[in-house]
């Protein structure tokens, strides 16, 4: 397969998209995903963006604000994380409280959009994009609770859900087929790092103009290729663990009588495989915390390898 000439989105978010000249790329993704024109006013720093043990490693990749004061929390997650739904909630909750001044009325709570690009199998579903919002329905009549005319005028919104955080999840890990619409064009780029031929989605032209690998200097390119190696290792680990689970499940179904002995042997083999994977990742300078998340080994065990 021919190597892509475009920079992966997760790398661009950390190094390039915070620059105002490149806002058009992020605006294109948000416009496509949210179905409305998004214009970014500025990038923000957040407490949620800090690497802090007490924050459960809730590292927000990017936080943007538009002219209406709405917040856009965009995160790319390469590692499998079974509690990711709770992590999304934690991130938006922190922003709601962080961006309101002490003593301000609740009418000043900001609207938050949480955009999550995940490269693992989150939950159980077949779509590539999921949208979540808050609504209130009567438990007897099933009617939707609406805003009063005064509230609509006061808050300048039409429905109750407009006052609450909204969540978007893009599950792009397996999308590499022909892109037939703007969402799929973005999903194809996010997964493969390549732009579909003839792509017309908002932001795609900016990707082609500004996110080419040949615009990097030698040191940037070296760091970028190292990042790609790390991503490959993470994906291989996820795939291996998934296949091991399937094979073990079938074997257990056929040979229940010797389950205890086999389980002991399998556990020893899995542990050794995790150690070998950890060694490989250490050689590629993958952060110890990331190695621990992927392999399940403790930091002390990894340090001793």
LOLOTOR-379100 format. One line per field, with one value per residue (C-alpha): z, y, x; residue in one letter. Coordinates in nm, 3 decimals. Layout:
<rodos>
w	Z_...
v	Y_...
u	X_...
fiza	A_...
</rodos>
This chain:
<rodos>
w	0.000_-0.102_0.189_0.254_0.180_0.441_0.814_1.049_1.224_1.580_1.512_1.345_1.647_1.876_1.648_1.382_1.430_1.725_1.482_1.357_0.998_1.026_1.198_0.870_0.900_1.242_1.139_0.845_1.067_1.317_1.041_0.879_1.207_1.372_1.055_1.105_1.010_1.279_1.301_1.565_1.750_1.951_2.114_2.493_2.764_3.024_3.355_3.181_2.948_3.219_3.276_3.633_3.815_4.002_3.669_3.575_3.279_3.119_2.866_2.629_2.295_2.196_2.327_2.097_2.137_1.879_1.866_2.075_2.360_2.296_2.378_2.153_2.325_2.065_2.165_1.972_2.157_2.017_2.326_2.422_2.725_2.858_3.073_2.788_2.815_3.172_3.061_2.814_3.095_3.323_3.060_2.981_3.350_3.425_3.145_3.259_3.604_3.493_3.250_3.480_3.723_4.092_4.177_3.821_3.762_3.606_3.290_3.214_3.191_2.854_2.585_2.539_2.237_2.308_1.988_2.032_1.761_1.877_1.716_1.908_1.941_2.184_2.291_2.048_1.730_1.352_1.264_1.234_1.401_1.712_1.862_2.220_2.377_2.681_2.657_2.918_2.843_3.051_3.202_3.158_2.842_2.666_2.583_2.541_2.805_2.628_2.713_2.795_2.554_2.816_2.846_2.468_2.453_2.756_2.656_2.277_2.215_2.091_2.290_2.632_2.479_2.341_2.700_2.773_2.651_2.331_2.249_1.913_1.874_1.551_1.539_1.249_1.310_1.041_0.785_0.467_0.203_-0.068_0.091_-0.035_0.167_0.370_0.698_0.530_0.361_0.702_0.851_0.569_0.630_1.009_0.978_0.684_0.694_0.326_0.154_-0.069_-0.436_-0.526_-0.159_-0.121_0.254_0.440_0.547_0.299_0.069_0.369_0.465_0.116_0.120_0.477_0.612_0.368_0.503_0.260_0.449_0.757_0.827_0.893_1.273_1.254_1.004_1.219_1.524_1.311_1.179_1.533_1.628_1.342_1.466_1.811_1.662_1.471_1.791_1.978_1.703_1.680_2.055_2.038_1.746_1.913_2.240_2.053_1.852_2.158_2.337_2.049_2.018_2.391_2.403_2.132_2.295_2.631_2.475_2.330_2.627_2.952_3.138_3.144_3.184_3.498_3.363_3.030_3.197_3.403_3.093_2.895_3.170_3.183_2.803_2.799_3.067_2.874_2.556_2.739_2.868_2.519_2.381_2.663_2.579_2.214_2.310_2.553_2.268_2.063_2.357_2.413_2.747_3.041_3.132_2.778_2.790_3.122_2.978_2.672_2.842_3.190_3.349_3.639_3.600_3.829_3.618_3.301_3.458_3.553_3.198
v	0.000_0.342_0.561_0.856_1.200_1.363_1.408_1.209_1.413_1.324_1.447_1.763_1.842_1.842_2.033_2.232_2.290_2.528_2.787_3.031_2.982_2.619_2.673_2.595_2.226_2.189_2.410_2.177_1.869_2.037_2.178_1.835_1.655_1.900_1.990_2.366_2.625_2.648_2.937_2.910_3.228_3.099_2.800_2.769_2.601_2.399_2.230_1.916_1.947_1.878_1.548_1.485_1.157_1.306_1.378_1.009_1.099_1.291_1.470_1.685_1.714_2.043_2.298_2.562_2.845_3.007_3.360_3.255_3.136_2.770_2.524_2.242_1.967_1.749_1.432_1.158_0.828_0.552_0.328_0.093_0.235_0.045_0.344_0.593_0.683_0.799_0.980_1.183_1.277_1.371_1.601_1.791_1.822_1.982_2.233_2.330_2.419_2.553_2.811_2.985_3.250_3.219_3.394_3.394_3.277_2.940_3.112_3.171_2.799_2.744_2.503_2.223_1.996_1.687_1.544_1.208_1.030_0.674_0.412_0.116_-0.074_0.141_-0.024_-0.230_-0.065_-0.067_0.305_0.525_0.832_0.850_1.158_1.193_1.474_1.533_1.533_1.501_1.292_1.229_0.881_0.861_1.054_1.038_1.409_1.606_1.874_2.209_2.555_2.831_3.130_3.338_3.080_3.061_3.437_3.456_3.176_3.222_2.850_2.649_2.325_2.207_1.988_2.302_2.396_2.069_1.916_1.716_1.423_1.304_0.978_0.888_0.521_0.536_0.240_0.013_0.271_0.236_0.181_0.424_0.748_0.845_1.161_1.431_1.237_0.933_1.147_1.269_0.917_0.785_1.054_1.011_0.637_0.607_0.945_0.985_1.215_1.040_1.126_1.406_1.483_1.792_1.791_2.118_2.133_1.875_2.134_2.283_1.934_1.887_2.228_2.244_1.891_1.739_1.548_1.722_2.049_1.904_1.958_1.659_1.653_1.691_1.410_1.181_1.244_1.191_0.853_0.744_0.837_0.623_0.326_0.364_0.367_0.045_-0.126_-0.016_-0.144_-0.474_-0.525_-0.455_-0.698_-0.969_-0.954_-0.968_-1.276_-1.449_-1.406_-1.562_-1.859_-1.924_-1.909_-2.175_-2.395_-2.376_-2.479_-2.795_-2.902_-2.809_-3.109_-2.970_-2.604_-2.538_-2.659_-2.483_-2.157_-2.163_-2.217_-1.954_-1.699_-1.760_-1.729_-1.409_-1.256_-1.334_-1.189_-0.871_-0.841_-0.880_-0.619_-0.384_-0.424_-0.338_-0.029_0.084_0.060_0.292_0.540_0.491_0.659_0.417_0.511_0.420_0.088_0.012_0.087_-0.134_-0.432_-0.425_-0.439_-0.210_0.079_-0.103_-0.420_-0.218_-0.033_-0.365_-0.503
u	0.000_0.135_0.239_0.007_0.147_-0.077_-0.019_-0.242_-0.510_-0.404_-0.049_-0.181_-0.397_-0.096_0.139_-0.049_-0.421_-0.381_-0.248_-0.511_-0.399_-0.510_-0.846_-1.022_-0.937_-1.095_-1.389_-1.447_-1.464_-1.698_-1.922_-1.951_-2.015_-2.256_-2.447_-2.409_-2.151_-1.882_-1.637_-1.365_-1.279_-0.984_-0.821_-0.839_-0.638_-0.825_-0.752_-0.875_-0.577_-0.321_-0.142_-0.251_-0.305_-0.602_-0.771_-0.763_-0.538_-0.826_-0.608_-0.812_-0.638_-0.798_-1.047_-1.197_-1.448_-1.676_-1.821_-2.122_-1.900_-1.979_-1.700_-1.579_-1.382_-1.208_-1.024_-0.852_-0.810_-0.589_-0.587_-0.865_-1.046_-1.347_-1.463_-1.444_-1.813_-1.750_-1.437_-1.646_-1.886_-1.598_-1.444_-1.764_-1.856_-1.520_-1.563_-1.913_-1.782_-1.445_-1.585_-1.829_-1.712_-1.781_-2.107_-2.243_-2.600_-2.672_-2.793_-2.424_-2.341_-2.175_-2.287_-2.032_-1.987_-1.777_-1.626_-1.453_-1.256_-1.186_-0.964_-1.102_-1.428_-1.627_-1.951_-2.156_-2.284_-2.242_-2.244_-1.935_-2.090_-2.309_-2.476_-2.599_-2.803_-3.023_-3.404_-3.679_-3.988_-4.295_-4.302_-4.682_-4.766_-4.430_-4.442_-4.119_-4.059_-4.024_-3.896_-4.142_-4.156_-3.973_-3.692_-3.655_-3.617_-3.390_-3.153_-3.184_-3.241_-3.538_-3.526_-3.407_-3.135_-2.966_-2.876_-2.694_-2.367_-2.388_-2.164_-2.036_-1.843_-1.665_-1.561_-1.317_-1.088_-1.233_-1.348_-1.144_-1.411_-1.519_-1.643_-1.989_-2.058_-1.884_-1.890_-1.738_-1.471_-1.363_-1.383_-1.162_-0.898_-0.910_-0.849_-0.610_-0.436_-0.520_-0.772_-1.028_-1.003_-1.245_-1.324_-1.544_-1.621_-1.557_-1.193_-1.064_-0.905_-0.723_-0.599_-0.456_-0.290_-0.158_-0.113_0.135_0.435_0.673_0.614_0.786_1.153_1.381_1.341_0.963_0.941_1.154_0.931_0.621_0.734_0.816_0.459_0.326_0.533_0.378_0.028_0.099_0.215_-0.098_-0.327_-0.140_-0.180_-0.552_-0.594_-0.383_-0.576_-0.907_-0.802_-0.658_-0.988_-1.180_-0.946_-0.945_-1.323_-1.354_-1.091_-1.264_-1.591_-1.435_-1.224_-1.390_-1.243_-0.887_-0.979_-0.780_-0.445_-0.488_-0.589_-0.272_-0.062_-0.247_-0.206_0.168_0.190_-0.017_0.200_0.517_0.364_0.267_0.623_0.766_0.523_0.617_0.986_0.921_0.723_0.996_1.246_1.023_1.002_0.629_0.536_0.535_0.175_0.060_0.248_0.080_-0.267_-0.207_-0.039_-0.192_0.154_0.234_0.480_0.726_0.706_0.771_1.065_1.225_1.217
fiza	X_X_X_X_X_X_X_X_X_X_X_X_X_X_X_X_X_X_X_X_X_X_X_X_X_X_X_X_X_X_X_X_X_X_X_X_X_X_X_X_X_X_X_X_X_X_X_X_X_X_X_X_X_X_X_X_X_X_X_X_X_X_X_X_X_X_X_X_X_X_X_X_X_X_X_X_X_X_X_X_X_X_X_X_X_X_X_X_X_X_X_X_X_X_X_X_X_X_X_X_X_X_X_X_X_X_X_X_X_X_X_X_X_X_X_X_X_X_X_X_X_X_X_X_X_X_X_X_X_X_X_X_X_X_X_X_X_X_X_X_X_X_X_X_X_X_X_X_X_X_X_X_X_X_X_X_X_X_X_X_X_X_X_X_X_X_X_X_X_X_X_X_X_X_X_X_X_X_X_X_X_X_X_X_X_X_X_X_X_X_X_X_X_X_X_X_X_X_X_X_X_X_X_X_X_X_X_X_X_X_X_X_X_X_X_X_X_X_X_X_X_X_X_X_X_X_X_X_X_X_X_X_X_X_X_X_X_X_X_X_X_X_X_X_X_X_X_X_X_X_X_X_X_X_X_X_X_X_X_X_X_X_X_X_X_X_X_X_X_X_X_X_X_X_X_X_X_X_X_X_X_X_X_X_X_X_X_X_X_X_X_X_X_X_X_X_X_X_X_X_X_X_X_X_X
</rodos>
